[in-house]
Amino acid sequence: MKTATIALQPPASVGLELEANRSLAGLTSIKIGGPADYFATVTHPHQLLRLVRWARGVDLPYLVLGGGSNVLISDAGVRGLVIHNRCRTVRIDPAPCCLYPQDERPFLFAEAGALLAGAARTSINEGLAGLEWAVSVPGTVGGAVINNAGAHGGEIKDNLWDVMLLDEADEVQIIRAAELEYGYRHSNLKRGESIQGGFGPVVLSANFRLSPGDGEQIRATAQGFLEHRRRTQPIEPSLGSTFTNPPGDYAGRLIDAAGLRGERFGSIEVSQTHANFLVNPAGVGGAKAADVVAMMALIQETVYQRFGVVLQPEIQRVGEWS
Ligand SMILES: Cc1cc2nc3c(=O)[nH]c(=O)nc-3n(C[C@H](O)[C@H](O)[C@H](O)COP(=O)(O)OP(=O)(O)OC[C@H]3O[C@@H](n4cnc5c(N)ncnc54)[C@H](O)[C@@H]3O)c2cc1C
């Protein structure tokens, strides 16, 4: 659908038109969020590169949105340009023997907008081990690389080889995984807990190094992870875990023990299935971002009063907050 014509548009060489005042709620897994001043969907990395370089040139702050599965977008929305990354190529590349004569493990190449679970499925179908844990994790490869996403004992950093990104100096760089200073849900590409549009680096693609294994076993492991998730996590719109686990404990256990399971604020609810998930059962038009923020504050305060533990947000607040 084409929206109203707007004055600010990139040149024809970028190959797309910006939309104005585009609602973002439907592009997030919790179905919450106000509008972006300007919005574009990119499907090819050259488009992404050209759009970001143009935005930098005209001083228009931008924010890349992957699967929207870790961001709470404010009700007031995002100032500047939101770039929805749908660059989704995934392929298996054999290791060039001239470069790696002693190591024949293949690479899985994925553009940053590819779904992480889809990339995991590609590797599983090829009988390659290493990404089975990711088969049930929502979002894109770009978001996962930035957050060091992980589940079932696996993390992005375990198999990531390198990342191609557009750095802040407008250069395309290949960065080895070891340079990203990975930790628990952390990398040095990750911006703060509450962010606006800016002019930061953009992840273009990633290479994972995977090991050939027993295809049946790999498939069964991934299936087991999927079934575990279906049993233990809610199906209503959410952002997954709201808080990171404090050392030696689980945020969900503390929230539950504080008596907050099922607690409601506006239309937002502490999930009955997993107390670290805040769910928006009504979907788009249901809860407000402000309800989520209020519920998070209530949880933090209650858990601190009961157990003396300060829960840290895992989800990132995005956009303009009053
Ligand atoms: C039901 C559910 C279950 C979940 N389970 C897990 C789990 O088991 N483990 C886990 O780790 N997480 C989990 N999550 C959280 C989420 O899936 C991950 O954090 C995921 O990696 C986020 O990826 P995304 O593409 O959705 O990122 P987004 O939410 O779109 O973005 C996250 C951040 O990354 C930035 N970003 C995204 N792509 C790029 C790019 N190409 N270049 C620059 N910046 C970029 C965004 O600007 C934003 O700051 C879950 C979420 C849900 C809804």
The ligand as a MOL file (V3000), in Angstrom:
LIG
                    3D

  0  0  0     0  0            999 V3000
M  V30 BEGIN CTAB
M  V30 COUNTS 53 58 0 0 0
M  V30 BEGIN ATOM
M  V30 1 C 8.2780 -15.5220 22.4320 0
M  V30 2 C 9.6960 -15.0240 22.5040 0
M  V30 3 C 10.6980 -15.8670 22.9190 0
M  V30 4 C 12.0250 -15.4220 22.9910 0
M  V30 5 N 13.0010 -16.2900 23.3980 0
M  V30 6 C 14.2700 -15.8870 23.4130 0
M  V30 7 C 15.3210 -16.7830 23.7860 0
M  V30 8 O 15.0980 -17.9490 24.0550 0
M  V30 9 N 16.5920 -16.3170 23.8040 0
M  V30 10 C 16.8860 -15.0190 23.4790 0
M  V30 11 O 18.0650 -14.6570 23.4950 0
M  V30 12 N 15.9270 -14.1440 23.1260 0
M  V30 13 C 14.6380 -14.5420 23.0750 0
M  V30 14 N 13.6600 -13.6580 22.7270 0
M  V30 15 C 14.0230 -12.2640 22.4240 0
M  V30 16 C 14.3480 -12.0290 20.9340 0
M  V30 17 O 13.8570 -13.1000 20.1690 0
M  V30 18 C 15.8380 -11.8880 20.6990 0
M  V30 19 O 16.3810 -10.8570 21.4710 0
M  V30 20 C 16.1390 -11.6250 19.2210 0
M  V30 21 O 17.4800 -11.9040 18.9780 0
M  V30 22 C 15.8340 -10.2020 18.7780 0
M  V30 23 O 15.9810 -10.1360 17.3580 0
M  V30 24 P 15.0740 -9.1380 16.4930 0
M  V30 25 O 15.4480 -9.3020 15.0740 0
M  V30 26 O 13.6490 -9.3310 16.8110 0
M  V30 27 O 15.5990 -7.7450 17.0410 0
M  V30 28 P 14.7390 -6.4060 17.2130 0
M  V30 29 O 13.8640 -6.5370 18.4060 0
M  V30 30 O 14.1220 -6.0180 15.9310 0
M  V30 31 O 15.9380 -5.3940 17.5380 0
M  V30 32 C 16.7280 -5.5530 18.7050 0
M  V30 33 C 17.8560 -4.5150 18.6650 0
M  V30 34 O 18.7630 -4.8630 17.6180 0
M  V30 35 C 18.8920 -3.7750 16.6940 0
M  V30 36 N 19.0510 -4.3670 15.3740 0
M  V30 37 C 18.3430 -5.3670 14.7990 0
M  V30 38 N 18.8510 -5.6930 13.6020 0
M  V30 39 C 19.9090 -4.8730 13.3920 0
M  V30 40 C 20.8540 -4.7200 12.3360 0
M  V30 41 N 20.8050 -5.4630 11.2230 0
M  V30 42 N 21.8300 -3.7810 12.4690 0
M  V30 43 C 21.8630 -2.9920 13.5720 0
M  V30 44 N 21.0070 -3.0850 14.6090 0
M  V30 45 C 20.0350 -4.0240 14.5100 0
M  V30 46 C 17.5980 -2.9700 16.8350 0
M  V30 47 O 17.7770 -1.6330 16.4200 0
M  V30 48 C 17.3640 -3.1010 18.3340 0
M  V30 49 O 18.1870 -2.1740 19.0190 0
M  V30 50 C 12.3380 -14.0830 22.6330 0
M  V30 51 C 11.3200 -13.2260 22.1860 0
M  V30 52 C 10.0080 -13.6920 22.1040 0
M  V30 53 C 8.9390 -12.7810 21.5930 0
M  V30 END ATOM
M  V30 BEGIN BOND
M  V30 1 1 1 2
M  V30 2 1 2 3
M  V30 3 2 2 52
M  V30 4 2 3 4
M  V30 5 1 4 5
M  V30 6 1 4 50
M  V30 7 2 5 6
M  V30 8 1 6 7
M  V30 9 1 6 13
M  V30 10 2 7 8
M  V30 11 1 7 9
M  V30 12 1 9 10
M  V30 13 2 10 11
M  V30 14 1 10 12
M  V30 15 2 12 13
M  V30 16 1 13 14
M  V30 17 1 14 15
M  V30 18 1 14 50
M  V30 19 1 15 16
M  V30 20 1 16 17
M  V30 21 1 16 18
M  V30 22 1 18 19
M  V30 23 1 18 20
M  V30 24 1 20 21
M  V30 25 1 20 22
M  V30 26 1 22 23
M  V30 27 1 23 24
M  V30 28 2 24 25
M  V30 29 1 24 26
M  V30 30 1 24 27
M  V30 31 1 27 28
M  V30 32 2 28 29
M  V30 33 1 28 30
M  V30 34 1 28 31
M  V30 35 1 31 32
M  V30 36 1 32 33
M  V30 37 1 33 34
M  V30 38 1 33 48
M  V30 39 1 34 35
M  V30 40 1 35 36
M  V30 41 1 35 46
M  V30 42 1 36 37
M  V30 43 1 36 45
M  V30 44 2 37 38
M  V30 45 1 38 39
M  V30 46 1 39 40
M  V30 47 2 39 45
M  V30 48 1 40 41
M  V30 49 2 40 42
M  V30 50 1 42 43
M  V30 51 2 43 44
M  V30 52 1 44 45
M  V30 53 1 46 47
M  V30 54 1 46 48
M  V30 55 1 48 49
M  V30 56 2 50 51
M  V30 57 1 51 52
M  V30 58 1 52 53
M  V30 END BOND
M  V30 END CTAB
M  END
